[in-house]
Amino acid sequence: MLLPDHKRPGYLEISLDKGAGGKGLGFSIVGGADSPRGPMGFYVKRIFPNGLAAEEGQLKQGDELLHINHQSLAGLVHGEAVARFKQLKHGIVVLGIQHKAEEAKGEKTQAASSSSPEIPEGCVEVEMQKGSVGLGFCIEGGKNSPLGDRPIVVKRLFKGGTAARGVLSQGDEILSANGHDFSDLSHFAAWTLLKSLPEGTITMILRRK
C-alpha cells in the first residue's frame, strides 16, 4: 500500500516567495511522462545561484518534485510541467518534494529530456515559428565535439528563414528548446532534437554572446 506523500520518509514541503526581490524560483527540472528514457517523475536538475531556491537552501539537486501548490505533477509531459510553472503568479509557492538518496540522484538527473521553469540570470526567452522548411539556422558545438565539450551555439542564419527575422543572432547559445535541455547534448543529438520539434511556436532559452 502506498503511503500518502506527507507520510513518506524524506517528504518535505518548501515555500518560496516567487517575485520577492525580483527573483524567480531559481531551479530547473528533468523528466516527465515523455522522457526519452521512459515515463518518470520530475527531478531537480540544477539550482541557480542567487535564486530563491538557493537562498532557501532546502531544495537539492536530485529531489523529486511531486506537486506545486498541492497540484500533482504525476503523469505530465515536460511541456505541461513548464506551463504549470509559467502560470504561477507572484507570491508563495508551495513545493512538495521527495528527498532522494545520493545514488538515486546521480541516476535520475542524467535524463535527456528536461524543462526549465525559470530563466537563468542573464538569459532570454524567445519564441519563433517553425514552418515546413525548418527554423532557418544551423548550429555548432556540443558534447564530445572535436574541440571538446562546447555549448550548442547558432553558427549561421539562413537568408529568408524564420531565425533571420531578428529572433536569433549568430553566436547565441541555445540552453533549451520547448523545455528540452541542451547542456549535455552532442551536436548530432541537438540537431536531431531541433529537427524533431513540431511545426508551430518554438520557445527557446538563449544566452546572448
C-alpha positions as CSV (number, residue, x, y, z in Angstrom):
1,M,0.0,0.0,0.0
2,L,1.4,3.4,-1.0
3,L,1.8,6.0,1.7
4,P,0.3,9.5,1.3
5,D,3.0,11.9,0.2
6,H,3.2,13.6,3.6
7,K,3.9,10.3,5.4
8,R,6.7,9.2,3.1
9,P,10.2,9.3,4.6
10,G,12.1,12.2,3.1
11,Y,8.9,14.1,2.1
12,L,9.1,17.9,2.6
13,E,7.1,20.9,1.7
14,I,9.1,24.1,0.8
15,S,7.6,27.5,0.5
16,L,9.2,30.1,-1.9
17,D,8.0,33.7,-2.3
18,K,8.1,34.0,-6.1
19,G,8.9,37.5,-7.2
20,A,10.5,38.5,-3.9
21,G,13.4,40.8,-4.7
22,G,12.6,40.4,-8.4
23,K,13.7,36.8,-8.4
24,G,12.2,33.6,-9.8
25,L,12.1,30.2,-8.2
26,G,15.7,29.5,-9.4
27,F,15.9,25.9,-10.5
28,S,15.5,23.6,-13.5
29,I,13.9,20.1,-13.8
30,V,14.3,17.0,-15.8
31,G,11.9,14.1,-16.5
32,G,8.2,13.7,-17.5
33,A,5.9,11.1,-19.0
34,D,7.5,11.7,-22.4
35,S,11.1,11.3,-21.3
36,P,13.3,9.5,-23.9
37,R,14.2,7.1,-21.0
38,G,10.6,6.2,-20.4
39,P,7.9,7.8,-18.2
40,M,9.3,9.2,-15.0
41,G,8.7,11.8,-12.4
42,F,10.2,15.3,-12.3
43,Y,13.6,15.8,-10.6
44,V,15.6,18.9,-9.8
45,K,18.5,19.1,-12.2
46,R,20.1,22.4,-11.3
47,I,19.8,25.1,-8.6
48,F,20.7,28.5,-10.0
49,P,23.0,30.7,-7.9
50,N,21.2,33.7,-6.3
51,G,17.8,32.3,-7.0
52,L,15.1,31.8,-4.3
53,A,15.7,28.0,-4.1
54,A,19.4,28.6,-3.4
55,E,18.7,31.2,-0.8
56,E,16.1,29.0,1.0
57,G,18.6,26.1,1.0
58,Q,16.4,23.0,1.4
59,L,15.8,22.1,-2.3
60,K,18.6,19.9,-3.6
61,Q,19.7,18.5,-6.9
62,G,18.0,15.1,-7.5
63,D,15.0,15.9,-5.3
64,E,11.7,14.6,-6.9
65,L,9.1,17.3,-7.4
66,L,5.7,15.8,-6.5
67,H,3.4,18.8,-6.6
68,I,3.2,22.5,-7.0
69,N,0.7,24.3,-4.7
70,H,-0.8,20.8,-4.0
71,Q,-1.4,20.2,-7.7
72,S,0.2,16.8,-8.6
73,L,2.7,16.6,-11.4
74,A,2.1,12.9,-11.9
75,G,1.6,11.8,-15.5
76,L,2.5,15.2,-17.0
77,V,4.8,15.6,-20.0
78,H,7.5,18.2,-19.7
79,G,5.7,20.8,-21.7
80,E,2.7,20.6,-19.3
81,A,5.0,21.0,-16.3
82,V,6.6,24.1,-18.0
83,A,3.1,25.5,-18.4
84,R,2.3,24.9,-14.7
85,F,5.3,26.9,-13.7
86,K,4.6,29.7,-16.2
87,Q,1.1,30.1,-14.8
88,L,2.3,30.6,-11.3
89,K,1.7,34.2,-10.0
90,H,3.9,36.1,-7.7
91,G,3.6,35.1,-4.1
92,I,4.0,32.0,-2.0
93,V,4.6,28.8,-4.0
94,V,4.5,25.5,-2.1
95,L,6.6,22.7,-3.5
96,G,6.1,19.1,-2.4
97,I,9.4,17.3,-2.8
98,Q,10.8,13.9,-2.0
99,H,14.5,13.8,-1.0
100,K,16.5,11.1,-2.7
101,A,19.5,9.0,-1.7
102,E,22.7,10.2,-3.3
103,E,22.9,7.2,-5.7
104,A,19.4,7.8,-6.9
105,K,20.2,11.4,-7.5
106,G,23.0,10.6,-9.9
107,E,20.9,8.3,-11.9
108,K,17.8,10.4,-12.2
109,T,19.5,13.7,-13.1
110,Q,21.0,12.2,-16.2
111,A,17.7,12.1,-18.1
112,A,17.9,13.6,-21.6
113,S,14.6,15.4,-21.5
114,S,14.2,18.4,-19.3
115,S,12.2,21.5,-18.5
116,S,13.5,24.9,-17.3
117,P,10.7,26.6,-15.4
118,E,12.9,29.5,-14.5
119,I,15.1,31.5,-16.9
120,P,18.7,31.7,-15.6
121,E,20.1,35.2,-14.9
122,G,21.5,36.8,-18.0
123,C,19.5,34.7,-20.4
124,V,16.4,35.5,-22.6
125,E,13.4,33.6,-23.7
126,V,12.4,33.9,-27.4
127,E,9.6,32.5,-29.5
128,M,9.8,31.7,-33.2
129,Q,7.6,29.9,-35.7
130,K,8.8,26.6,-37.2
131,G,7.4,26.0,-40.7
132,S,7.7,23.2,-43.2
133,V,11.2,24.4,-44.2
134,G,12.5,24.4,-40.6
135,L,13.8,27.1,-38.3
136,G,16.4,28.6,-40.6
137,F,19.7,28.2,-38.8
138,C,22.5,25.7,-38.2
139,I,24.4,25.0,-35.1
140,E,27.9,24.1,-33.9
141,G,29.4,22.8,-30.7
142,G,28.1,20.1,-28.4
143,K,29.4,17.4,-26.0
144,N,32.4,15.5,-27.2
145,S,33.0,17.8,-30.2
146,P,36.4,17.8,-31.9
147,L,37.3,20.8,-29.7
148,G,36.0,19.2,-26.5
149,D,32.7,19.8,-24.7
150,R,31.3,23.0,-26.1
151,P,27.9,24.7,-25.7
152,I,25.4,24.5,-28.6
153,V,25.5,27.8,-30.4
154,V,23.9,29.3,-33.5
155,K,26.6,29.1,-36.3
156,R,24.7,30.6,-39.2
157,L,21.3,32.1,-40.1
158,F,19.8,31.2,-43.5
159,K,18.6,34.2,-45.5
160,G,14.8,34.4,-45.6
161,G,14.4,31.9,-42.7
162,T,12.5,32.5,-39.5
163,A,15.6,32.8,-37.4
164,A,16.9,35.6,-39.7
165,R,14.0,37.9,-38.8
166,G,15.7,39.3,-35.7
167,V,14.9,36.4,-33.3
168,L,18.3,34.8,-33.2
169,S,21.8,36.1,-33.7
170,Q,25.0,34.3,-34.7
171,G,26.8,33.1,-31.6
172,D,23.7,32.8,-29.4
173,E,24.0,29.8,-27.1
174,I,20.9,27.5,-27.0
175,L,20.1,26.4,-23.5
176,S,16.8,24.8,-24.2
177,A,14.0,24.5,-26.9
178,N,10.5,23.7,-25.9
179,G,11.7,22.5,-22.5
180,H,14.4,20.2,-23.8
181,D,17.8,20.9,-22.1
182,F,20.8,21.3,-24.5
183,S,23.6,21.4,-21.9
184,D,24.6,17.7,-22.2
185,L,23.8,17.1,-25.9
186,S,26.2,16.2,-28.7
187,H,26.0,18.1,-31.9
188,F,24.1,15.3,-33.6
189,A,21.6,14.9,-30.7
190,A,20.9,18.7,-30.7
191,W,20.4,18.7,-34.4
192,T,18.1,15.7,-34.3
193,L,16.1,17.3,-31.5
194,L,15.6,20.5,-33.4
195,K,14.6,18.6,-36.5
196,S,12.0,16.6,-34.4
197,L,10.3,19.7,-33.0
198,P,6.7,20.0,-34.4
199,E,5.7,22.9,-36.6
200,G,4.3,25.9,-34.8
201,T,5.6,28.0,-31.9
202,I,9.0,27.1,-30.6
203,T,10.1,28.5,-27.2
204,M,13.9,28.8,-26.7
205,I,16.1,29.9,-23.8
206,L,19.2,31.6,-25.1
207,R,22.4,33.1,-23.6
208,R,23.4,36.0,-25.8
209,K,27.1,36.2,-26.8
